[in-house]
Amino acid sequence: MAGKVRHLLHARGRYSARLAVPEALRGIVGKRELLQALGADRVAALRKLPSAVAEMQAILDAARARAKEGEASRAPARRGRPLTAQQMARQHYLAQIELDQEIRETDERASLNFIDDIRVADLKRAIKGAATNAELESLVGLILAKFRLHGHTEITPASPEFRKTAMDLAIAEHEALAVSAARDDGDLAAATTSPLLMAEQPLAPVSVSPRILGPLSAKPVSEIVPLMMAEKKAQAATAYEYGVAVRMFEEHLGESRPVYTITRRDVLSYKAALMDTPANYTKRFPDATLPEAIRRNKARAIPFPTLNATTINDKWLARIQSIFKWCVNNDVLPDNPAGGVKVDQIAGTAAPRVPFTPGDLAKIFAPPLFENGASLGERQWATLIALHTGFRASEIGQLRLDSVRHERGVLAFAVEEQVKTRGSVRLTPVHSTLIRLGIECHIAALRAAGETHLFPDWYRKATALPKSGADRARNIPYSQVLPRWFNRTYLPSVGINDDRKVFHSFRHTLKTALSRAGVPRSISDDITGHDDQTAGGKYVHETSIEAMRDALEMIRLDGFTL
């Protein structure tokens, strides 16, 4: 049985040279021990062992020199000139060729062929890019450490450049072994033909991309958006939606890249991916990234519907375009790579929301939801208020009892919680139909029961829904409670199966009724909470409550006979 050889390690059928790093030098070397693979053949390993130990001792000697110079263990000063990966590969190749020649001239055993076929195979895998980073470190980590300790590089196995550098060093090691094997066969003039090793290249100057205009240019989009939102003083709902847009975009890219590296080709590729993205993919494929959700959806026997062109253009691409536009305006980028990118669609093919027809209203406000003489509950009052105010779902669901009050003798709803735009904060008169149906008595009963909101069950369910982001606005989940029941269950039950008709169609219905009644656009906008987009709109702050009441009383809702 062979005796134990100092510094020789045998594990899993392979031999390695091992040298422990003194504790005082571990901070400089960055390891507790140094290892160098010697192959599977014991005789060959014993022949290589002395030179391997000598190389590792040289590394320790360099570390001791640095320790004596008082250099910081975590950031040793640079001693040698910086070398590129190609220059390090060439230096290593030349050193190995010189070592091979020296052995042949001084050691009679050099005539024996001790080429490690397994190591050669491992190096070939590394050159092809098939080796993992851990395997690369095992193959050439010691070589790189030697260059690092001599101040030629700062690359470590944790550096982004490690893989490319390690593959270049693997080429150098493989070529040196190939030349040694050719010499064993008698070709004493053998030399490498690898372009990487043929001639040393001068150190290339560091080029700066013309798209880098400042420090923010190197930030990823996910770090740019919070600055944009802070400047705009955006509401939580807007900040959340932009955060989702960035998450989707970076999931498609596969990484969080500096903003200056993002090109128009990246955005066009993202547009193509959005066209294949299943609607509500985070719910249908929980924990899946956008590319994974696309793959899993295509693998289904019946794929889920994908995002429509309007959603892609007006929501996801529009937000990315706005981000890059902000970057251009703030000298972060010289151009907008998303400018003008959109999904082309034939006009009229989209399915916009439309008002309810008189026939629809006759079906909605009829049994079984509205029985003659039956008391009205949350579902009934919600549909009645939506029809007679045009409120958004979040505005109805958040209504407090104290938000129904008299203003100059007119009973009105005060929309004053989480709102979509500045024009959404408003007073809207209570239509006489709602008063006739007993809304004041309903509010009194809720107060007596200790409730604080007009729709307590809806409010509690919406605010209890799990949030997927810390800044997610509270009003987002309101459409996931009562309107979801209305759209998915109630409308089909009464024979309304038009995808364009949903709970939000009540808003379109009222807006249409106000227009047909001859109500001026400015008063209609004040009632429904639309911002006045005219040049003088910002100077007109509100319409009188009496004028809005009179306008609402002018509407005629054909089909509504409750």
C-alpha positions, -999 to +999 in steps of 0.1 A: +000+000+000+015+034-009+025+056+020+010+090+026+027+118+007+028+153+021+006+178+003-010+151-019-048+148-015-067+118-030-105+122-032-132+107-055-105+090-077-086+123-083-053+137-070-047+173-059-019+192-044-031+209-012-014+235+009-030+251+040-030+289+041-017+303+074-044+321+093-026+354+092-026+353+053-062+341+048-076+376+045-051+384+017-053+350-002-090+348+003-090+310+010-083+286+039-063+263+016-049+262-019-057+233-042-044+224-077-057+194-096-031+168-106-053+142-124-063+106-118-030+089-124-009+086-092+025+084-110+017+116-130+004+133-099+036+126-080+056+140-108+035+172-109+033+176-071+066+194-065+060+221-091+024+225-080+035+230-043+062+254-055+036+275-073+014+276-042+043+285-020+050+314-043+015+326-038+020+324+000+053+342-003+036+370-022+009+372+004+036+374+032+053+402+014+021+422+013+014+415+049+049+429+058+041+460+037+011+466+060-014+463+031-051+459+040-061+422+037-094+430+020-080+455-005-043+448-013-026+475-034-018+468-070+018+460-077+019+447-113+005+464-144-031+456-151-035+427-176-065+418-197-079+382-197-061+377-230-028+389-217-030+367-186-039+337-208-008+343-230+015+348-200+003+315-184+007+297-217+043+309-221+051+301-185+038+265-189+058+260-221+090+273-204+083+249-175+078+220-198+111+227-216+129+231-182+116+197-170+127+180-203+162+195-199+166+185-162+144+155-155+150+121-173+114+111-165+101+137-189+103+111-216+073+094-201+039+107-213+020+118-182-007+139-200-039+137-178-066+128-203-094+136-178-080+171-172-078+176-209-115+166-212-124+189-184-106+218-201-124+211-234-157+213-216-147+246-200-136+260-234-170+251-249-188+269-220-202+237-206-184+239-172-200+256-142-183+284-124-174+261-096-158+237-121-139+266-137-126+277-103-114+241-096-096+240-130-080+275-132-088+292-099-052+289-086-038+304-118-061+334-115-052+337-078-015+340-088-022+369-112-044+385-086-018+384-058+008+398-082-015+428-088-023+420-124-061+418-119-088+421-092-111+395-107-123+369-083-148+339-087-175+363-076-168+389-103-190+392-134-159+389-156-147+356-139-163+332-164-148+348-195-114+351-179-115+315-166-124+302-201-094+321-216-071+306-190-086+272-197-076+277-234-041+286-223-038+255-201-052+232-228-029+246-255+001+242-232-008+205-226-014+200-264+021+214-272+036+192-245+019+161-260+032+170-295+067+173-281+063+139-265+055+126-300+087+142-314+074+175-327+099+198-310+087+227-331+051+224-319+034+257-310-001+270-304-023+282-332-049+297-310-056+334-320-060+342-283-024+332-276-006+341-308+005+376-299+001+399-270-024+427-275-018+462-261-041+471-232-072+485-248-083+519-235-115+519-215-143+532-238-173+550-225-206+545-241-220+576-258-253+568-241-238+574-206-246+610-197-241+608-159-242+586-128-278+577-132-271+562-167-256+532-150-286+527-127-311+500-135-347+510-145-359+497-111-338+524-094-348+552-118-385+548-113-386+558-076-368+590-085-393+597-112-423+590-089-409+612-061-404+641-086-440+637-099-454+632-064-472+603-078-500+586-058-495+551-044-516+535-072-495+551-099-462+542-082-474+506-078-484+502-115-450+516-126-433+492-103-452+463-118-443+475-153-406+476-145-408+442-129-424+427-160-398+444-183-368+432-162-383+397-160-383+397-198-347+410-200-337+383-175-318+408-154-317+442-139-295+460-165-281+496-165-305+518-183-279+530-208-275+494-221-312+490-230-318+494-267-348+497-290-343+460-299-349+452-263-381+471-262-393+456-295-386+421-281-406+431-250-435+441-271-435+408-289-434+390-255-464+410-242-484+399-272-479+363-260-484+371-223-515+355-208-539+380-191-536+380-153-505+358-156-494+364-120-527+348-107-529+321-133-492+311-129-482+321-093-445+326-087-438+324-125-418+351-142-432+366-174-412+344-198-420+313-177-458+322-177-457+325-215-440+291-219-465+274-195-495+290-211-484+279-246-480+243-232-517+242-221-542+223-241-563+254-242-541+285-235-555+314-215-563+345-235-534+369-240-532+406-233-552+427-258-535+454-279-551+482-260-538+470-226-503+465-241-502+499-257-520+521-231-507+504-200-474+484-202-457+500-232-469+535-222-453+532-188-420+521-202-421+549-227-428+574-199-398+561-179-374+566-208-389+599-217-382+611-181-346+598-185-342+619-217-357+650-200-333+646-171-301+639-191-300+603-180-302+590-217-297+608-250-327+590-266-359+571-258-355+535-270-392+529-264-404+560-284-432+551-308-431+514-300-467+500-300-488+472-312-505+481-345-541+472-346-570+476-370-592+504-358-624+492-343-613+457-334-608+465-297-638+459-274-643+492-255-667+494-226-701+505-236-732+518-218-760+496-208-790+497-231-826+502-218-831+464-223-800+458-201-813+480-174-847+463-174-829+430-168-805+442-142-831+460-120-856+432-119-861+400-099-843+380-085-820+409-074-848+434-070-879+417-056-910+439-051-912+450-015-879+433-005-853+453+015-823+465-003-788+451+006-753+460-004-755+445-039-788+464-046-776+497-032-742+494-050-758+490-084-783+518-078-756+542-067-733+532-096-761+540-121-772+573-105-737+587-098-713+571-123-689+565-094-659+542-099-659+509-079-632+522-056-652+554-049-683+535-040-666+508-019-648+535+002-678+557+009-681+565+046-714+572+063-701+606+072-694+612+035-732+613+028-741+648+040-760+680+032-743+708+013-764+740+011-794+719+018-786+693-010-779+657+001-746+647-015-720+620-017-685+633-009-657+614-027-627+621-005-608+589+001-582+573-022-590+586-056-576+583-091-570+619-101-573+654-086-607+658-103-620+627-086-623+645-052-658+660-055-694+664-042-721+646-062-757+652-054-778+622-043-804+616-071-840+618-060-846+582-069-821+571-043-838+593-017-872+579-026-859+544-022-848+551+013-811+557+013-813+580+044-831+553+064-805+528+052-777+550+065-794+555+098-797+517+102-760+513+095-752+539+121-773+522+147-754+490+140-721+507+147-709+507+111-687+534+096-690+527+059-719+527+035-708+492+022-691+477+053-689+441+039-674+453+006-650+476+024-638+449+048-633+423+021-614+447-002-590+459+025-584+423+037-572+412+003-534+404+003-513+431-012-485+422-037-465+454-031-457+476-001-468+507-020-499+492-036-528+516-033-557+506-012-583+512-039-570+486-063-587+456-047-622+471-047-629+458-082-621+423-070-651+421-046-686+432-056-679+442-092-663+407-098-696+391-087-716+415-108-695+409-140-689+371-137-721+359-120-750+383-121-748+397-157-746+362-173-775+351-150-798+378-165-787+371-201-761+398-206-730+382-220-714+411-238-677+414-227-680+452-232-706+455-205-693+454-170-698+472-136-679+502-150-705+505-178-728+522-152-703+551-155-706+552-193-744+549-189-747+580-167-722+600-189-743+591-220-776+601-202-762+635-191-750+642-227-784+632-242-801+655-216-782+685-229-760+689-197-729+709-205-696+689-206-681+709-178-710+700-154-710+664-165-672+662-158-677+677-123-704+651-115-684+621-127-650+633-116-633+637-149-605+663-151-613+693-173-588+691-201-595+725-216-571+754-213-593+773-188-604+742-169-578+747-142-592+781-133-628+767-127-627+748-095-663+735-091-699+737-103-725+747-077-741+718-060-775+731-071-765+731-107-752+695-105-785+684-087-806+700-115-785+683-141-788+649-126-826+653-123-827+660-161-815+625-170-838+598-183-828+562-178-850+543-202-855+507-190-851+516-154-886+511-139-878+503-102 
